[in-house]
Amino acid sequence: MKLLVTFLIGMLCLTSCAQKRPIQGDTEFQRELNAEYKDASKSPLKDKDRKKFEGLDFFKVDSTYVVKAQLERTPDSKWFNMRTTTSRVSKERVFGILHFELKGKTYQLNVYQGQETMKKEGLEDYLFLPFLDETNGLESYGGGRYIDLRIPKGDSLAVDFNTAYNPYCAYNDKYSCPIVPRENYLKTRVEAGVKAFGKH
């Protein structure tokens, strides 16, 4: 009898444990993002989308999109109100200008520092890099994408476009998301990072 119970418990675990699919993703960044979006306590997804969620759609990881950028710091820049998708504004300043080369062409992007964010523990050195590119509205989200960075010790830092992610507004309109400033438009296709949600 005891053997039968053990066998049944084992079979039960096999069927229920098999349903717990491993978190998808080719890189640690992709796996962490997918795990966060699967987690009801952290996910920006609507309940109906989260219940059937198996993983975000990403461009293929491409080392071409990992660039070394020169940081031109702008210590005298003024705080301004960055517009968001709601009436809320985000107090930001241009921390510096990133100069880099991508596929043989030179580009620049403003990188921002948030007044509220820098007061939060663990985020004192956080930098926000929002950008637009020519995949927006096609393969990627129409409102542009974001990259998280940290203030470097020197004047250069690595920017990995494979870690570009969508604003929460791409998944759920209850969120208030910073609108990418027009000066952060890259006149090229950035085929890296997260793709548009629900498009396959």
Z-matrix of the N, CA and C atoms (Angstrom, degrees):
N
C 1 1.468
C 2 1.530 1 110.34
N 3 1.386 2 114.80 1 -46.89
C 4 1.466 3 119.61 2 -179.36
C 5 1.523 4 110.05 3 -59.95
N 6 1.344 5 114.70 4 -38.54
C 7 1.465 6 120.63 5 179.82
C 8 1.530 7 110.84 6 -63.30
N 9 1.328 8 115.35 7 -40.75
C 10 1.464 9 121.03 8 -179.59
C 11 1.530 10 110.24 9 -64.10
N 12 1.350 11 116.74 10 -43.88
C 13 1.474 12 121.62 11 179.24
C 14 1.529 13 109.52 12 -61.19
N 15 1.342 14 115.97 13 -46.18
C 16 1.475 15 120.27 14 179.32
C 17 1.520 16 110.33 15 -59.76
N 18 1.330 17 116.18 16 -41.73
C 19 1.464 18 121.73 17 -179.63
C 20 1.534 19 110.24 18 -63.23
N 21 1.353 20 115.53 19 -45.01
C 22 1.467 21 120.42 20 -178.91
C 23 1.530 22 111.26 21 -64.38
N 24 1.338 23 116.21 22 -41.81
C 25 1.472 24 120.59 23 178.15
C 26 1.529 25 109.02 24 -62.28
N 27 1.328 26 114.85 25 -43.04
C 28 1.473 27 120.24 26 178.51
C 29 1.518 28 111.32 27 -59.97
N 30 1.337 29 116.81 28 -44.60
C 31 1.464 30 121.57 29 -179.66
C 32 1.540 31 110.33 30 -65.33
N 33 1.342 32 115.39 31 -40.00
C 34 1.461 33 121.16 32 179.41
C 35 1.524 34 110.28 33 -61.10
N 36 1.330 35 114.33 34 -43.61
C 37 1.473 36 118.93 35 179.47
C 38 1.523 37 110.28 36 -64.94
N 39 1.306 38 116.31 37 -39.20
C 40 1.472 39 119.68 38 -179.86
C 41 1.521 40 111.48 39 -59.72
N 42 1.347 41 114.84 40 -42.25
C 43 1.472 42 117.25 41 -178.08
C 44 1.520 43 111.92 42 -75.65
N 45 1.370 44 117.13 43 -44.12
C 46 1.470 45 118.02 44 -177.44
C 47 1.524 46 111.31 45 -76.35
N 48 1.344 47 116.23 46 -36.60
C 49 1.470 48 118.77 47 -179.57
C 50 1.530 49 110.76 48 -68.22
N 51 1.322 50 115.63 49 -30.45
C 52 1.474 51 119.06 50 -179.40
C 53 1.530 52 110.64 51 -67.66
N 54 1.347 53 115.24 52 -26.52
C 55 1.464 54 118.63 53 -179.63
C 56 1.532 55 111.74 54 -72.69
N 57 1.325 56 116.85 55 -21.53
C 58 1.475 57 120.08 56 178.59
C 59 1.518 58 107.44 57 -79.69
N 60 1.323 59 115.08 58 87.84
C 61 1.459 60 119.99 59 -177.93
C 62 1.519 61 110.59 60 -70.90
N 63 1.325 62 117.94 61 144.85
C 64 1.463 63 119.28 62 178.10
C 65 1.532 64 110.51 63 -65.10
N 66 1.318 65 115.68 64 152.31
C 67 1.471 66 120.55 65 179.78
C 68 1.524 67 109.01 66 -66.08
N 69 1.330 68 115.23 67 129.63
C 70 1.463 69 120.31 68 -178.14
C 71 1.525 70 111.58 69 -77.99
N 72 1.336 71 115.08 70 158.42
C 73 1.461 72 120.26 71 175.06
C 74 1.517 73 111.52 72 141.58
N 75 1.332 74 115.34 73 141.22
C 76 1.470 75 120.58 74 -179.57
C 77 1.523 76 112.69 75 -87.49
N 78 1.340 77 116.76 76 -18.58
C 79 1.465 78 120.59 77 -178.39
C 80 1.521 79 108.49 78 -131.03
N 81 1.326 80 115.58 79 167.61
C 82 1.466 81 120.08 80 179.17
C 83 1.532 82 109.95 81 -61.73
N 84 1.340 83 116.62 82 -39.77
C 85 1.471 84 120.96 83 178.85
C 86 1.537 85 110.23 84 -58.61
N 87 1.333 86 116.90 85 -46.67
C 88 1.471 87 120.92 86 -178.66
C 89 1.526 88 111.32 87 -64.83
N 90 1.339 89 116.12 88 -41.39
C 91 1.480 90 119.62 89 -179.09
C 92 1.533 91 110.75 90 -67.14
N 93 1.343 92 116.33 91 -40.77
C 94 1.475 93 119.92 92 179.69
C 95 1.529 94 111.02 93 -64.81
N 96 1.328 95 116.31 94 -41.97
C 97 1.463 96 120.88 95 179.79
C 98 1.532 97 110.47 96 -65.08
N 99 1.323 98 116.92 97 -44.59
C 100 1.468 99 120.81 98 178.92
C 101 1.529 100 111.27 99 -63.27
N 102 1.338 101 116.72 100 -39.33
C 103 1.471 102 120.90 101 179.66
C 104 1.526 103 109.98 102 -64.96
N 105 1.337 104 116.20 103 -40.71
C 106 1.469 105 121.12 104 179.60
C 107 1.531 106 110.41 105 -64.24
N 108 1.335 107 116.49 106 -41.51
C 109 1.469 108 120.15 107 -176.79
C 110 1.525 109 112.12 108 -74.32
N 111 1.323 110 116.88 109 -19.64
C 112 1.466 111 122.23 110 178.04
C 113 1.535 112 110.73 111 -82.67
N 114 1.344 113 115.24 112 -25.05
C 115 1.459 114 122.75 113 -174.70
C 116 1.534 115 110.17 114 -81.69
N 117 1.332 116 115.84 115 116.27
C 118 1.475 117 120.65 116 -175.59
C 119 1.523 118 112.85 117 -58.32
N 120 1.334 119 117.32 118 -28.73
C 121 1.472 120 120.07 119 -176.92
C 122 1.533 121 112.39 120 -78.74
N 123 1.343 122 117.78 121 -16.38
C 124 1.470 123 121.07 122 -177.29
C 125 1.528 124 113.59 123 -120.97
N 126 1.301 125 117.12 124 -19.48
C 127 1.472 126 121.30 125 -170.03
C 128 1.525 127 113.81 126 -67.64
N 129 1.345 128 117.31 127 135.86
C 130 1.470 129 120.18 128 173.37
C 131 1.527 130 112.00 129 -82.08
N 132 1.335 131 116.32 130 -7.55
C 133 1.463 132 120.15 131 -175.83
C 134 1.525 133 111.77 132 -69.41
N 135 1.330 134 115.43 133 149.73
C 136 1.462 135 120.39 134 172.30
C 137 1.528 136 106.39 135 -68.29
N 138 1.340 137 116.85 136 151.44
C 139 1.466 138 120.72 137 -176.45
C 140 1.521 139 112.41 138 -52.61
N 141 1.330 140 116.34 139 -43.13
C 142 1.477 141 119.73 140 -176.95
C 143 1.539 142 110.99 141 -63.49
N 144 1.346 143 116.49 142 -34.94
C 145 1.467 144 120.22 143 179.39
C 146 1.528 145 111.09 144 -77.02
N 147 1.331 146 116.24 145 -36.64
C 148 1.472 147 119.85 146 -177.46
C 149 1.526 148 111.18 147 -67.66
N 150 1.332 149 116.31 148 -35.80
C 151 1.465 150 119.49 149 -177.43
C 152 1.525 151 112.25 150 -62.09
N 153 1.344 152 116.85 151 -31.87
C 154 1.475 153 118.64 152 -179.49
C 155 1.536 154 111.61 153 -106.14
N 156 1.334 155 115.91 154 10.47
C 157 1.461 156 121.29 155 -175.79
C 158 1.526 157 111.69 156 -71.17
N 159 1.325 158 116.37 157 128.64
C 160 1.471 159 120.55 158 176.62
C 161 1.522 160 112.04 159 -117.44
N 162 1.296 161 117.18 160 -18.03
C 163 1.462 162 120.51 161 -179.98
C 164 1.514 163 110.56 162 158.62
N 165 1.329 164 116.03 163 150.26
C 166 1.460 165 120.60 164 177.54
C 167 1.527 166 109.61 165 -73.69
N 168 1.299 167 115.04 166 161.52
C 169 1.459 168 121.44 167 178.23
C 170 1.536 169 107.47 168 -96.11
N 171 1.323 170 116.49 169 123.38
C 172 1.466 171 121.11 170 -178.44
C 173 1.528 172 111.00 171 -117.77
N 174 1.329 173 115.50 172 151.52
C 175 1.460 174 119.02 173 166.28
C 176 1.527 175 106.91 174 -66.95
N 177 1.320 176 116.64 175 156.91
C 178 1.473 177 121.11 176 177.14
C 179 1.526 178 108.28 177 -62.80
N 180 1.334 179 116.24 178 135.74
C 181 1.473 180 120.14 179 179.51
C 182 1.523 181 109.22 180 -61.01
N 183 1.334 182 116.00 181 129.91
C 184 1.465 183 121.68 182 -174.69
C 185 1.526 184 109.10 183 -138.53
N 186 1.339 185 116.03 184 117.55
C 187 1.474 186 120.78 185 -177.19
C 188 1.529 187 112.82 186 -65.48
N 189 1.349 188 117.12 187 -16.39
C 190 1.470 189 121.22 188 176.08
C 191 1.526 190 110.11 189 -58.34
N 192 1.345 191 115.11 190 -30.03
C 193 1.462 192 120.16 191 -175.74
C 194 1.533 193 113.33 192 -92.30
N 195 1.318 194 116.52 193 15.43
C 196 1.472 195 120.44 194 169.66
C 197 1.519 196 105.32 195 -104.22
N 198 1.335 197 116.93 196 110.01
C 199 1.463 198 120.23 197 -173.61
C 200 1.524 199 110.81 198 -117.93
N 201 1.327 200 114.89 199 150.49
C 202 1.468 201 119.93 200 174.14
C 203 1.516 202 106.25 201 -95.68
N 204 1.331 203 116.39 202 117.39
C 205 1.464 204 120.93 203 -176.38
C 206 1.526 205 110.72 204 -107.02
N 207 1.316 206 115.61 205 141.04
C 208 1.460 207 121.28 206 172.54
C 209 1.522 208 106.94 207 -86.96
N 210 1.325 209 115.42 208 130.96
C 211 1.460 210 120.18 209 -179.05
C 212 1.526 211 110.21 210 -99.80
N 213 1.319 212 114.38 211 114.42
C 214 1.467 213 120.09 212 174.66
C 215 1.530 214 106.27 213 -96.32
N 216 1.313 215 115.55 214 102.10
C 217 1.464 216 120.02 215 -176.05
C 218 1.529 217 111.22 216 -69.21
N 219 1.338 218 115.74 217 145.93
C 220 1.480 219 120.93 218 179.08
C 221 1.527 220 108.35 219 -125.22
N 222 1.345 221 116.65 220 73.30
C 223 1.470 222 120.18 221 -173.15
C 224 1.526 223 114.99 222 -63.13
N 225 1.331 224 117.91 223 -20.57
C 226 1.474 225 120.04 224 -177.40
C 227 1.525 226 113.47 225 -96.67
N 228 1.335 227 116.85 226 8.83
C 229 1.471 228 118.44 227 -177.11
C 230 1.530 229 110.78 228 -67.17
N 231 1.312 230 115.78 229 146.16
C 232 1.482 231 122.43 230 -176.58
C 233 1.536 232 110.10 231 -89.23
N 234 1.326 233 114.93 232 150.98
C 235 1.465 234 120.24 233 173.29
C 236 1.528 235 108.54 234 -70.72
N 237 1.309 236 117.05 235 140.75
C 238 1.470 237 120.57 236 177.41
C 239 1.518 238 109.16 237 -139.52
N 240 1.314 239 116.08 238 166.92
C 241 1.467 240 121.34 239 179.19
C 242 1.524 241 109.61 240 -92.07
N 243 1.324 242 115.88 241 106.64
C 244 1.471 243 119.64 242 176.03
C 245 1.523 244 107.37 243 -78.62
N 246 1.323 245 115.61 244 127.00
C 247 1.467 246 119.78 245 -179.14
C 248 1.525 247 110.60 246 -68.85
N 249 1.328 248 114.62 247 152.28
C 250 1.464 249 119.93 248 176.27
C 251 1.527 250 108.37 249 -125.71
N 252 1.320 251 115.46 250 -179.04
C 253 1.468 252 120.49 251 -178.83
C 254 1.536 253 111.99 252 -75.67
N 255 1.353 254 116.90 253 -5.96
C 256 1.468 255 120.83 254 174.87
C 257 1.534 256 107.36 255 -121.29
N 258 1.322 257 117.61 256 -166.94
C 259 1.473 258 120.03 257 -179.58
C 260 1.538 259 111.56 258 -77.19
N 261 1.327 260 116.53 259 -11.19
C 262 1.471 261 120.80 260 179.18
C 263 1.530 262 109.51 261 -65.69
N 264 1.334 263 116.30 262 148.18
C 265 1.468 264 119.46 263 172.09
C 266 1.526 265 108.36 264 -121.95
N 267 1.305 266 116.23 265 153.63
C 268 1.458 267 121.64 266 -179.71
C 269 1.527 268 108.04 267 -112.89
N 270 1.333 269 117.06 268 122.11
C 271 1.464 270 121.12 269 179.51
C 272 1.526 271 109.12 270 -74.22
N 273 1.327 272 115.51 271 113.29
C 274 1.466 273 121.14 272 -176.88
C 275 1.530 274 109.56 273 -132.44
N 276 1.322 275 114.10 274 163.39
C 277 1.459 276 119.29 275 168.92
C 278 1.517 277 108.10 276 -140.24
N 279 1.343 278 115.93 277 154.59
C 280 1.466 279 119.23 278 175.99
C 281 1.526 280 106.37 279 -75.64
N 282 1.330 281 116.73 280 111.31
C 283 1.464 282 120.63 281 179.45
C 284 1.528 283 109.95 282 -73.67
N 285 1.343 284 114.62 283 -34.26
C 286 1.455 285 118.89 284 -179.88
C 287 1.520 286 111.26 285 -176.94
N 288 1.335 287 114.47 286 177.59
C 289 1.472 288 120.58 287 178.00
C 290 1.523 289 107.82 288 -115.42
N 291 1.318 290 115.14 289 127.19
C 292 1.469 291 120.49 290 178.60
C 293 1.527 292 109.07 291 -92.93
N 294 1.316 293 116.22 292 125.14
C 295 1.465 294 122.22 293 176.58
C 296 1.527 295 107.83 294 -110.48
N 297 1.326 296 116.53 295 127.37
C 298 1.473 297 118.94 296 -177.93
C 299 1.519 298 110.65 297 -153.07
N 300 1.322 299 113.02 298 167.53
C 301 1.462 300 120.14 299 178.15
C 302 1.514 301 108.79 300 -114.70
N 303 1.320 302 116.30 301 136.10
C 304 1.461 303 121.67 302 178.53
C 305 1.517 304 107.98 303 -136.12
N 306 1.324 305 115.56 304 120.00
C 307 1.468 306 121.77 305 -179.40
C 308 1.540 307 111.75 306 50.89
N 309 1.334 308 115.28 307 44.71
C 310 1.465 309 120.74 308 173.99
C 311 1.521 310 115.77 309 82.83
N 312 1.335 311 117.33 310 -1.80
C 313 1.470 312 119.30 311 178.95
C 314 1.528 313 109.59 312 -117.19
N 315 1.345 314 115.61 313 150.05
C 316 1.466 315 118.82 314 179.89
C 317 1.525 316 111.04 315 -96.38
N 318 1.320 317 114.71 316 142.71
C 319 1.467 318 122.14 317 -178.94
C 320 1.523 319 108.98 318 -138.09
N 321 1.320 320 114.52 319 165.87
C 322 1.465 321 118.96 320 171.61
C 323 1.516 322 109.99 321 -142.66
N 324 1.321 323 115.24 322 147.85
C 325 1.460 324 122.23 323 178.63
C 326 1.527 325 108.50 324 -138.01
N 327 1.320 326 116.59 325 142.03
C 328 1.462 327 120.25 326 172.14
C 329 1.528 328 108.55 327 -78.46
N 330 1.327 329 116.11 328 139.27
C 331 1.465 330 120.19 329 174.88
C 332 1.529 331 106.48 330 -115.84
N 333 1.337 332 115.95 331 136.71
C 334 1.462 333 121.20 332 -168.28
C 335 1.525 334 113.05 333 -112.57
N 336 1.338 335 113.65 334 155.14
C 337 1.461 336 121.62 335 174.93
C 338 1.521 337 107.36 336 -123.10
N 339 1.315 338 117.34 337 131.21
C 340 1.462 339 122.15 338 -178.16
C 341 1.515 340 112.04 339 -94.83
N 342 1.323 341 116.34 340 134.55
C 343 1.465 342 120.84 341 -177.70
C 344 1.528 343 111.92 342 -63.12
N 345 1.322 344 117.01 343 -42.54
C 346 1.466 345 120.84 344 179.85
C 347 1.531 346 111.20 345 -73.13
N 348 1.325 347 115.36 346 -41.84
C 349 1.468 348 120.40 347 -175.92
C 350 1.523 349 111.75 348 -61.05
N 351 1.343 350 116.83 349 -42.28
C 352 1.463 351 119.72 350 -175.31
C 353 1.530 352 112.90 351 -67.68
N 354 1.349 353 116.97 352 -11.79
C 355 1.471 354 120.40 353 177.55
C 356 1.532 355 111.16 354 -88.86
N 357 1.334 356 116.46 355 -10.79
C 358 1.469 357 119.87 356 -177.11
C 359 1.527 358 110.34 357 -83.81
N 360 1.311 359 114.42 358 139.56
C 361 1.470 360 120.15 359 -178.90
C 362 1.531 361 110.84 360 -61.89
N 363 1.326 362 115.11 361 129.78
C 364 1.465 363 120.55 362 179.84
C 365 1.513 364 113.50 363 88.00
N 366 1.343 365 117.11 364 -9.08
C 367 1.466 366 120.42 365 -179.05
C 368 1.534 367 112.06 366 -119.24
N 369 1.326 368 115.98 367 16.64
C 370 1.472 369 120.16 368 -177.19
C 371 1.530 370 111.76 369 -60.68
N 372 1.336 371 116.44 370 -29.22
C 373 1.476 372 119.69 371 -177.78
C 374 1.533 373 112.24 372 -108.47
N 375 1.342 374 116.12 373 19.99
C 376 1.468 375 120.76 374 -176.84
C 377 1.535 376 111.46 375 -75.87
N 378 1.324 377 115.90 376 136.71
C 379 1.462 378 122.20 377 174.16
C 380 1.525 379 108.67 378 -123.00
N 381 1.329 380 114.65 379 146.32
C 382 1.469 381 122.27 380 -174.86
C 383 1.527 382 108.73 381 -114.50
N 384 1.343 383 115.15 382 122.33
C 385 1.467 384 119.74 383 -179.85
C 386 1.533 385 109.54 384 -118.71
N 387 1.336 386 117.42 385 94.08
C 388 1.467 387 120.06 386 174.80
C 389 1.526 388 108.86 387 -91.35
N 390 1.325 389 117.56 388 144.52
C 391 1.477 390 118.39 389 178.15
C 392 1.522 391 111.12 390 -151.00
N 393 1.313 392 113.79 391 157.21
C 394 1.460 393 123.33 392 174.07
C 395 1.516 394 107.37 393 -116.09
N 396 1.330 395 117.25 394 151.30
C 397 1.472 396 119.81 395 175.57
C 398 1.522 397 108.84 396 -151.80
N 399 1.311 398 116.31 397 -178.20
C 400 1.473 399 119.80 398 -172.37
C 401 1.525 400 115.12 399 -81.09
N 402 1.346 401 117.23 400 6.11
C 403 1.477 402 118.23 401 171.95
C 404 1.530 403 110.17 402 -93.59
N 405 1.348 404 117.36 403 -10.84
C 406 1.473 405 120.71 404 -176.89
C 407 1.525 406 111.37 405 -59.96
N 408 1.331 407 114.14 406 133.26
C 409 1.461 408 119.38 407 179.82
C 410 1.513 409 112.86 408 82.99
N 411 1.331 410 116.43 409 -9.13
C 412 1.471 411 121.48 410 175.90
C 413 1.527 412 106.98 411 -109.62
N 414 1.349 413 116.69 412 -96.48
C 415 1.472 414 118.47 413 178.85
C 416 1.530 415 112.38 414 -78.50
N 417 1.337 416 117.09 415 -28.09
C 418 1.465 417 119.09 416 -177.47
C 419 1.532 418 111.24 417 -113.47
N 420 1.310 419 115.43 418 167.88
C 421 1.466 420 122.74 419 -176.26
C 422 1.530 421 111.01 420 -58.12
N 423 1.326 422 116.07 421 135.73
C 424 1.461 423 121.94 422 -175.41
C 425 1.521 424 115.29 423 -61.28
N 426 1.337 425 116.82 424 -26.96
C 427 1.467 426 120.26 425 -176.79
C 428 1.518 427 114.73 426 -86.44
N 429 1.337 428 117.30 427 5.50
C 430 1.462 429 119.52 428 -178.71
C 431 1.520 430 112.21 429 91.67
N 432 1.333 431 115.45 430 -179.51
C 433 1.466 432 119.98 431 -176.78
C 434 1.529 433 110.28 432 -135.95
N 435 1.326 434 115.40 433 170.53
C 436 1.463 435 121.85 434 -176.76
C 437 1.537 436 110.41 435 -123.51
N 438 1.333 437 115.27 436 153.65
C 439 1.466 438 122.02 437 170.79
C 440 1.527 439 107.04 438 -132.67
N 441 1.327 440 116.47 439 137.77
C 442 1.470 441 121.74 440 176.85
C 443 1.524 442 109.09 441 -93.11
N 444 1.325 443 116.26 442 133.36
C 445 1.466 444 121.25 443 177.68
C 446 1.522 445 109.78 444 -133.97
N 447 1.322 446 115.55 445 167.80
C 448 1.465 447 121.97 446 175.61
C 449 1.526 448 108.85 447 -123.99
N 450 1.329 449 116.46 448 149.20
C 451 1.466 450 120.52 449 179.31
C 452 1.536 451 108.65 450 -62.77
N 453 1.331 452 116.92 451 124.43
C 454 1.466 453 118.56 452 -179.35
C 455 1.535 454 111.10 453 -82.29
N 456 1.330 455 115.92 454 162.03
C 457 1.472 456 119.48 455 176.72
C 458 1.530 457 109.86 456 -70.14
N 459 1.324 458 116.13 457 -41.24
C 460 1.462 459 120.68 458 -178.99
C 461 1.521 460 111.88 459 -96.74
N 462 1.330 461 115.28 460 -150.34
C 463 1.460 462 119.92 461 -178.08
C 464 1.524 463 113.05 462 -114.32
N 465 1.312 464 115.93 463 26.40
C 466 1.475 465 119.06 464 173.68
C 467 1.522 466 108.57 465 -142.42
N 468 1.316 467 115.37 466 152.32
C 469 1.466 468 119.10 467 176.43
C 470 1.521 469 109.98 468 -153.67
N 471 1.313 470 114.94 469 155.66
C 472 1.470 471 120.34 470 179.26
C 473 1.524 472 108.80 471 -85.48
N 474 1.325 473 114.94 472 132.26
C 475 1.467 474 120.70 473 174.95
C 476 1.529 475 106.77 474 -114.29
N 477 1.322 476 115.84 475 118.26
C 478 1.466 477 120.77 476 -178.48
C 479 1.528 478 109.37 477 -107.26
N 480 1.343 479 115.34 478 102.36
C 481 1.466 480 119.64 479 -179.16
C 482 1.528 481 112.07 480 -68.00
N 483 1.339 482 117.37 481 -13.21
C 484 1.466 483 120.43 482 175.03
C 485 1.532 484 111.06 483 -67.09
N 486 1.346 485 116.14 484 -15.38
C 487 1.477 486 119.68 485 178.80
C 488 1.530 487 111.79 486 -101.72
N 489 1.344 488 116.97 487 15.91
C 490 1.469 489 120.60 488 177.29
C 491 1.527 490 108.66 489 -70.27
N 492 1.324 491 115.91 490 131.90
C 493 1.478 492 119.73 491 -178.17
C 494 1.526 493 110.38 492 -128.88
N 495 1.310 494 116.12 493 163.29
C 496 1.464 495 122.05 494 -178.16
C 497 1.521 496 111.94 495 -82.74
N 498 1.343 497 117.24 496 148.76
C 499 1.467 498 119.31 497 169.40
C 500 1.533 499 108.68 498 -61.41
N 501 1.320 500 117.06 499 153.43
C 502 1.467 501 120.41 500 178.21
C 503 1.526 502 111.71 501 -57.14
N 504 1.338 503 116.45 502 -27.38
C 505 1.476 504 120.49 503 -179.52
C 506 1.533 505 112.40 504 -61.62
N 507 1.314 506 116.78 505 -20.26
C 508 1.471 507 120.37 506 178.78
C 509 1.529 508 110.39 507 -67.62
N 510 1.341 509 116.58 508 -18.89
C 511 1.466 510 121.47 509 -176.05
C 512 1.519 511 113.15 510 -112.01
N 513 1.352 512 115.29 511 -25.71
C 514 1.459 513 118.34 512 -171.70
C 515 1.531 514 108.98 513 -158.66
N 516 1.333 515 116.33 514 121.88
C 517 1.472 516 119.43 515 -174.80
C 518 1.529 517 114.15 516 -77.56
N 519 1.336 518 117.16 517 4.77
C 520 1.478 519 118.69 518 177.04
C 521 1.535 520 110.96 519 -78.51
N 522 1.323 521 116.94 520 -12.17
C 523 1.464 522 120.46 521 -177.45
C 524 1.528 523 112.25 522 -88.75
N 525 1.331 524 114.04 523 156.98
C 526 1.467 525 121.63 524 175.71
C 527 1.525 526 106.44 525 -110.74
N 528 1.332 527 117.51 526 116.17
C 529 1.468 528 121.13 527 -174.35
C 530 1.522 529 111.40 528 -121.06
N 531 1.346 530 117.08 529 138.14
C 532 1.466 531 119.69 530 175.75
C 533 1.528 532 111.18 531 -57.52
N 534 1.330 533 115.61 532 137.00
C 535 1.470 534 120.97 533 177.14
C 536 1.522 535 108.03 534 -86.96
N 537 1.323 536 116.45 535 130.46
C 538 1.470 537 120.66 536 -177.80
C 539 1.531 538 109.74 537 -63.74
N 540 1.345 539 117.88 538 123.10
C 541 1.466 540 119.53 539 177.51
C 542 1.533 541 111.15 540 -61.72
N 543 1.331 542 116.01 541 144.31
C 544 1.475 543 121.05 542 -175.94
C 545 1.526 544 112.65 543 -58.76
N 546 1.350 545 116.40 544 -31.09
C 547 1.479 546 118.02 545 -178.77
C 548 1.537 547 112.52 546 -67.81
N 549 1.333 548 116.34 547 -9.65
C 550 1.465 549 118.80 548 177.51
C 551 1.534 550 112.06 549 -99.93
N 552 1.331 551 114.31 550 35.04
C 553 1.471 552 120.50 551 177.18
C 554 1.528 553 109.24 552 -94.23
N 555 1.329 554 116.57 553 124.61
C 556 1.465 555 122.17 554 176.41
C 557 1.520 556 108.48 555 -97.89
N 558 1.319 557 116.19 556 120.19
C 559 1.465 558 119.72 557 -178.40
C 560 1.527 559 109.43 558 -82.11
N 561 1.307 560 115.27 559 63.26
C 562 1.466 561 122.69 560 178.73
C 563 1.524 562 107.59 561 -163.10
N 564 1.311 563 116.38 562 165.97
C 565 1.464 564 121.03 563 176.77
C 566 1.531 565 109.16 564 -90.10
N 567 1.319 566 116.54 565 121.95
C 568 1.468 567 120.33 566 175.98
C 569 1.528 568 107.38 567 -101.22
N 570 1.327 569 114.62 568 92.97
C 571 1.474 570 120.83 569 -176.90
C 572 1.522 571 109.14 570 -89.95
N 573 1.334 572 114.07 571 65.15
C 574 1.470 573 121.04 572 -178.60
C 575 1.519 574 107.98 573 -154.67
N 576 1.332 575 115.58 574 154.10
C 577 1.468 576 119.81 575 178.86
C 578 1.514 577 113.60 576 87.86
N 579 1.323 578 115.85 577 -159.77
C 580 1.468 579 122.07 578 -175.75
C 581 1.520 580 110.87 579 -78.47
N 582 1.315 581 114.96 580 138.38
C 583 1.475 582 120.87 581 176.37
C 584 1.527 583 109.74 582 -89.10
N 585 1.320 584 116.43 583 177.98
C 586 1.469 585 121.69 584 177.77
C 587 1.523 586 109.54 585 -63.30
N 588 1.318 587 116.54 586 145.48
C 589 1.462 588 120.79 587 -178.05
C 590 1.520 589 110.87 588 -79.16
N 591 1.322 590 115.00 589 133.66
C 592 1.458 591 119.11 590 175.72
C 593 1.511 592 114.60 591 81.41
N 594 1.345 593 117.04 592 3.28
C 595 1.475 594 120.12 593 176.09
C 596 1.521 595 108.41 594 -106.27
N 597 1.299 596 116.98 595 127.46
C 598 1.476 597 119.33 596 178.30
C 599 1.503 598 109.92 597 -128.27
